[in-house]
Amino acid sequence: MDLAINPFSSGTRLRDMIRAIRACKTAAEERAVVRRECAAIRAAISEGDHDYRHRNMAKLMFIHMLGYPTHFGQMECLKLIAAAGFPEKRIGYLGLMLLLDERQEVLMLVTNSLKQDLNHSNQFIVGLALCALGNICSAEMARDLSPEVERLLQSREPNTKKKAALCSIRIVRKVPDLAENFMGSAVSLLKEKHHGVLISAVQLCTELCKASKEALEYLRKNCLDGLVRILRDVSNSSYAPEYDIAGITDPFLHIRVLKLMRVLGQGDADCSEFVNDILAQVATKTESNKNAGNAILYECVETIMGIEATSGLRVLAINILGRFLSNRDNNIRYVALNMLMKAMAVDTQAVQRHRATILECVKDADVSIRKRALELVYLLVNDANAKPLTKELVDYLEVSDQDFKDDLTAKICSIVEKFSQDKLWYLDQMFKVLSLAGNYVKDDVWHALIVLISNASELQGYSVRSLYKALIACGEQESLVRVSVWCIGEYGEMLVNNVGMLDIEEPITVTESDAVDAVEVSLKRYSADVTTRAMCLVALLKLSSRFPPTSERIKEIVAQNKGNTVLEIQQRSIEFSSIIQRHQSIKSSLLERMPVIDEASYLVKRAASTQATISSDKLAAATTPGGSLKLPNGVAKQPAAPLADLLDLSSDDTPVTTSAPAAAPNDFLQDLLGIGLTDTSPAGGAPSASTDILMDLLSIGSPVQNGPPTLSNFGAPGQGTKLAPATSQVVDLLDGLSSSSPLSDENTAYPSITAFQSATLKITFNFKKQPGKLQETTIHASFTNLTSNTFTDFIFQAAVPKFIQLRLDPASSNILPANGNDSVTQSLSVTNNQHGQKPLAMRMRISYKVNGEDRLEQGQINNFPAGL
């Protein structure tokens, strides 16, 4: 009668409870059903209901698998295990393995029941006890019950032997000191015929080898004969339906035995020699047209590579991997490439024979195979095959996927730099890479190329002509444009006059106007890239000296950038226009070719820089608990020295010329604004850096020097950007900005402005003021990514004049999603202490990474709304 009234009584069948839970439409309904069922089970436990104890335990296990707490049923498990019948013990042991683990103190109470069941006359009850012990055995239980398990290893029942061997593995893992107790039994089990017992015995031997060196030596002496016999028997056995998989007899036993042979033969020449013959037999007789056969062959190859095998056997193994590379299955090809990379350390020549097949894998449709094959090809390159392999990779670069070009370009550049013995071949390959994938070439690579060109005087004419032709044909490759305009600026007369022609070249006709056209097109095409535009301006300035008839045209092109919003471009345009117009007498000496950079010292510096970067990354990871320390946007390290003088952009007084203090190790302003300021004053004279730093920062005035000045190229490797000192009279540029009057209405709504926009990034400012606080403004900045690539490690930084106080809150994220899908926001609090007299002004710097490559953008904001 109670069952009819209460569907969740202890007598409810398991299937009825499962059906009720599955019928729930919400999580709340499911929790209610489980809660009622648990209450009924608790009531039954407290009443001592023996009739439905096993049913309640089955329901508790299902509830446990749903994730609900079931600790109140643990003691019921022990009561079921102590029962006499097999059905109760089965449910009890199953509950024990599910509801408890080795850390539970209550587990100690079951040790006596386990000991009794291990000595039980019923083999099935013994099997239950062995299963439970093998799953939840603790170190204490292992010591108490290991004698019973050792005895069961000698049982007549194969099923009991198998389970005892598996239980022994758990005991050895928990208490390695007990390994010596199982060595003899493990070797004797290798003589069994039952495959289940054999697999368990092989696994036990493998675990013993890991647990103890004494066990490893013992098994090397006593079990190799048994392993060879097992492997020979299963390899030569006739069809056995109970063990057959795809025509292969028990591939699982094959693989377990091969793994154990690898453990025993590693570092032992005698054992390796003993198993050489059987390994060769398995490698030659196993069919490779089925997946089971391929699994055995792969394990056989790994064993051959892991032991002290003969050279002939290793060649056989590598040839098997070569056959794997022709397989249609991507997984087989991938594991073959992985194994061939390991084989490179063992037998490089044998792997070289499969070079053509490996090279074809670089062109595979699967991206994982392409990347792994490319890494293997890189390992295969040597002085003898560098040229043909590079040619193949460069040819594939033209048709490769965009996602793969980055890795492929990096590997080709590394190969060319590492194995080039001929400068002409090096230049040809680098020019091809720049033409095909210049957008993926790292900065240090094209820097090194420029250094080599500047040192190879006999190839400078060939280089500038080759780069000019490539620039006309492939002007959309960024690194190609940078190297080309640098060379045209330096060696433009060689281009026009065909100086230094090589036998392999054909003369080309290039006029002075054509050279200027090429640089002008690049300047306009890369309007968003500061580095490229700056290099184009420098190249035009140098061409104005090399080609005097084009000077007026170049002056017009340069003057077009005087109003550029990017301060770097604006400053260069103003200074270069002044050089062209006013300083004809010194222009030729000012614009001479760049001094040759010592190639050896540059390469040493480059290697040291790379190593320092790696070391600093490792140090940061080691000293920070969670890895590298990342500060939120706007939170910068405090400077070592006061910044009042450096940031006093509004000072109306002429700075006093004083002796320059020792250079600060971490100059905050120079780091923030990315400007390399160098002292150009003569030795012994008073340095002008402190006097003219404001002028240099604001790009004001005409450069004036007493001696012949030197202007180094923007972006040239190994050289800082040297700015000529400006006039000593400081001009307050901010006073020239649009003046504003104090707000008469505290509730005036300020329009949002586009503070910065390039081809890649847009920054919008929204403004808000608190009533009664006219000097204080809260700016809400919104950053939008206009490209198809996600920006990572995004950081926004800003600098303001002395009369303005600025506080940056952390940004909402340091990852800026692609295509404007989402924006990163950041709040800035600004206090204008000269509100109503001077408007807000700000310089900003934005850094981020695209596909791991650092990017930097900077600009100046002068269009703040009136009244701020």
Secondary structure, 3 states (H helix, E strand, C coil): CHHHHCCCCCCCCHHHHHHHHHCCCCHHHHHHHHHHHHHHHHHHHHHCCCCCHHHHHHHHHHHHHCCCCCHHHHHHHHHHHHCCCHHHHHHHHHHHHHHCCCCCHHHHHHHHHHHHHHCCCCHHHHHHHHHHHHHHCCHHHHHHHHHHHHHHCCCCCHHHHHHHHHHHHHHHHHCHHHHHHCHHHHHHHCCCCCHHHHHHHHHHHHHHHHHCHHHHHHHHHHCHHHHHHHHHHHHHCCCCCCCEECCEECHHHHHHHHHHHHHHHCCCHHHHHHHHHHHHHHHHHCCCCCHHHHHHHHHHHHHHHHCCCCHHHHHHHHHHHHHHCCCCCHHHHHHHHHHHHHHCCCCHHHHHCCHHHHHHHCCCCCHHHHHHHHHHHHHHCCCCCHHHHHHHHHHHHCCCCHHHHHHHHHHHHHHHHHHCCCHHHHHHHHHHHHHHHHHHCCHHHHHHHHHHHHHCHHHHHHHHHHHHHHHHHCCCCHHHHHHHHHHHHHHHHHHHHCCCCCCCCCCCCCCHHHHHHHHHHHHHHCCCCHHHHHHHHHHHHHHHHHCHHHHHHHHHHHHCCCCCCCHHHHHHHHHHHHHHHHCHHHHHHHCCCCCCCCHHHHHHHHHHHHHHHHHHHHHHHHHCCCCCCCCCCCCCCCCCCCCHHHHCCCCCCCCCCCCCCCCCCCCHHHHHHCCCCCCCCCCCCCCCHHHHHHHHHHCCCCCCCCCCCCCCCCCCCCCCCCCCCCCCCCCCHHHHCCCCCCCCCCCCCCCCEEEEECCCEEEEEEEECCCCCCCEEEEEEEEEECCCCCEEEEEEEEECCCCEEEEECCCCCCCECHHHCCEEEEEEEEEECCCCCCCCCEEEEEEEEECCEEEEEEEEECCCCCCC
